[in-house]
Amino acid sequence: MAAVEEGQVIGCHTLDVWKEHINKGNEAKRLIVVDFTASWCGPCRMISPILTEIAKKLPNVLFLKVDVDELRTVSEEWNVEAMPTFVFLKDGKEVDRVVGAKKDELQNTIAKHSC
C-alpha cells in the first residue's frame, strides 16, 4: 500500500482500509474528521472540494471519507442518518458531529477540536 500524503481527504472503500486509518489516527492522538457521504448526494458533492481545501491547510488532522453505500456497516455503527454527516473523533470516541453541508459550522468545529 502506498504511503498516504498528509493534507488530503482519504477515501475508505473497504473495512480494512477504514480500520487501518482509524487505528493510525488513534495511535497518533490526532483529530479524525470522517465525512460520511454518498455518490448520489448533491450537498455532499458541493462540500467535498471545501473539505479538501481545509485538509490541505491542516495536515495534523486526519480526514477520512466514507461512502455510506460502500461501507454500510460503518455508517450504521456511527448512526449516520443523513448525508453529509461529519463525525469528529478523538481517541476512538465521538467528540462532535455536523450534519449537513454547512461550511462555517464545519470549519468552526474542526478549529474547536484540532487545537
N, C-alpha and C positions, 0 to 999 in steps of 0.2 A: 504494500500500500504506500502511495506517495505521501511525502510529508505535506501537511496542510499548512498553508501560509496563514499567519495571523492577519487580522484585519479584514476578514471576509465572512460571509454567511455560509455555513457548511450544510449542505443538503444531506439529510439522513434518510436513505432509501431502504435500508434493511435494519432489522432489530440489532444485529451485531454492531453495525456502524453507530447506531444510536447509543448502545450501551458503552461502546468504546469511548465516544466523545464525552458522555456524561461522567464516566469514571475519571477520565483525564481532567475534566474541569473541576470535579470534586477534589481530586488529589492536589491540584494546583491552587485550591481555595479561591477559584475565580467565580465571578458572577456569570451565570449562564442564562442567556435570553433565548427562549425557544419560541419560534414563530410557527404556530400551527396554522396551516394554510390548505388550500385546495386549488387545483388547476382551473376549476370552473368558477372560482370566486373573483368577481370583479374588484372589490375593495382590496383583496389580497394582492392582486397584480398592481394596483395603484400604490400600495405602501411598500412593496418589495424593493424598488430602487432607493427609497428613502432609508430603509433598514440597511441596505448595502453601503450607503454613504456614511451612516452612523458607525457601522462596523469598521470602516476604513480609519475612522478617527479614534477608535477605542480598541487597540489591539490587546488590552488587558482583559477585555470581556469576551467570552465565548458565545458566539451567535450560531444557533442551530435552526434549521428549517425542517419541519416535518409535514409531509402531505398526509392529511387525515385519511385519505382513501388508500394510501400505500401502507401506512402503519396505524391501522385502526386500533390495535390493542394499546398502543402508546397514547393515542388521543383519548381513549376510554379511561385509561389509567389516570390521566390528568383531568378527567371530567370536562373535556372540551366540547362545548355545545354550539359554538358559533365561530365563524371564521371571518377575519383572522383573530386568533387569540394569542397573546404573548404572555408566556409564563416565565417568571423570574425565579431562578433557583440559586440557593447558596447552601453548600454542604448537603446537597441532595434534598433540600426542603424548599417548598414554595414560599417565597417571601413577598410576592406581589403578582398581580395579573392585570393586563389591559385587554379588554375585549373591544374589537373594532379597529378600523383603520384611522386611529387618532394620533396624528403625528406629534402634536405638542405633548399630549399625555404620555406617549411612548418615550419621547426624549426626556421628559421630566422624571419619569420612573427609572429609566436607565441611569440618569445622573444621580438620583437619590441613592441607588444601591451600588453604584460602581466605585464609590469612594473607599 
